[in-house]
């Protein structure tokens, strides 16, 4: 019971802190505040405001810690992806990977972009890079399986779906995709 109470308290504190970042960001020159406000706006799907916040954080590069710099490029790139501005998204992803080449989310973002633009071989390459970093991530196998599926390589898609289910037996999307492919 105490663990649940502690978790609730921590979640409330985080919510309060995230809720105050837009006010802090508007009245400060704190790059981290703009970064956190960008994250909050991204979560709320306010992509234009998130991009604006990330731009302000990135303009303050010397004040933005290196770990946030790569994340700011990555997050802004994901905002651009959501807005279907794939060239800017890929550019930000590349900048992020220059700073931190082990950012799985960037490889996934790039994979999704290539998949959305029907460049399945490039998508598979990006998912392979993510798997090289985190080979036990069931979601990455699912994503690569989806790329194989769209490409028409159903044997490899089924193989990846099975790997994903082995790592996460309760993944509902994988179960559905696997059942569909095995029926057809």
N, C-alpha and C positions, 0 to 999 in steps of 0.2 A: 504494500500500500504506500509506503514512504517513497518508493522509486517512482510510482505513478505521480505522486504529488510533486516530486522534484522535477519530473519531466514537464508537467503542466506549468510550473513556475518558470522554468527555463524557457519554454515556448512563449509564455506571456512576455518575459523580458525581451526576447528576440523580437517579438512582434512590436513591442513598444519602441525598441531601438530602431528597427527598420522603419517604423512609422514616423520617427522623428528625423530621419535622414534628409527628406526633401527640404524641411525647414532649415536644418543645419547647412545643407548644400547651398541654399539660396542666400544665406547670410555669411558664407565663409569662403575662404580660399583653400579649403581642405580638399585635396585630390581624393582622399579616401571617402569623404562624404559624398562627393559627386559619383564616385564609383558605386557606393552602396545605394545611392538614389537610383542610379542606372539599373542596378540589379532589381530593385523594387519595382521600377517601372516596367522592366522586361517581364517580370513575373505577372504583373497586372496587364500585360499585352499592350502597354502604352509605348510602342516601339519608337515613335518619333521623339518622345521625351527621353526615352532611355538612350537613344543615339546622341541626343544633345548632352545628356549628363556624361556619357562616356567621352564625348568630344572634349568637354571641359576638363575631365580628369586627365585625359591624355595630353592636353595642352600644358598640364602641370607636371610633365614627366619627371623632372628632378624631385618633385615632392611625392610622387607616386612610387611606392616601394616596387621593386622588380617583380615580386610575385603578383602584385595587382596589375602591373603593366601588361603582362602576357594575358591575364584574365580579362582585362579591359578590352584588348583587341579581340579576344575570342568572343566575349559577350556582345560587343558591338557588331562583330561579324554575324553572329546568330540573329541579331535584330535585322540586319540587312537581308539575311536569308529569308526570314519571315516576311519581309516586304518584297521578296522576289528580286532583289538587287544582287544577283549572284556574283557579278564581277567584284563589287565592293566587299561582299562576304568572303570571297576567296582571297582577296588582297589582305583583309584583316586576319584571316586564318593563317596566311603565310607569315605575316608579321608576328603573330602569336607564337607560331612554331619556331621562328628564329630565336625567340627569347626562351621558350620552353618546349623542346621537341617531344615531350612525353604527355602532351595534353590530349587525352583520348577524345574529349568532346570536340576538338577541332577536326580530328580525322573523321569523326562521325558526321559533323556538319558538312565537311567537304564531300563525304560519301553520299549524304542526302541530296546535296546540290547536284552531283553527277547523276544520281538516280532520278531526280526530278527532271533533268534535262536528257534523260534516256542514254546516258553515257555509262552503261552498266559495267564495262570493264574497268573504267576509272573508279567507279564507286567501289567495286570489289577490291581494287588496290588500296583504297583508303581504309576500308574495313579490315583488310589484312594488316595494315600498319597499326591499327588500334588493337587487333588481336595479338600482335607481337608484344605489345606493352602489357596487355591484360588478357591472357589466354583463357581465363576462367569466367569471363563475363558472358553470361547467357544472352544478354541483349545484343551484343555485337554479332554473335552467331546468327541470331534472328535477322538482324539487319543485312548481313551478308547473304543469308538465305533468301531474303526478299529480292536482293539484287540478282541473284542467280535465277530466281523464279521469273522475274521480269525479263531477264535475258533469254529465257527458254531452256535453261540448263536445269531441268527438274531433278535429275539425280543428285546434283550438288546441292540444290535447294533442300531436298529431303534430308540429305546428310547433315547439313547445317541446322535444320530444324530439330533433328534428333539430338545433335550435340547440345543445342540450346535446352531442350527438354531434360537431357541428362543432368545438366547443371542446375536447372530450375524446373522441376516436374510440374509445377502449378502455373506455368506461364500460359494464360488463356489464348493470347494471340498466336502463339506458336502451335498450340494444340489445334486451333481452328485451321491454320494454314497447312499444317501437316495432314489433317483429315481431308481437306479439300484436294490437295495434290495426290494423295493416295487413292482417292475416289476416281480422279480423272486421269 
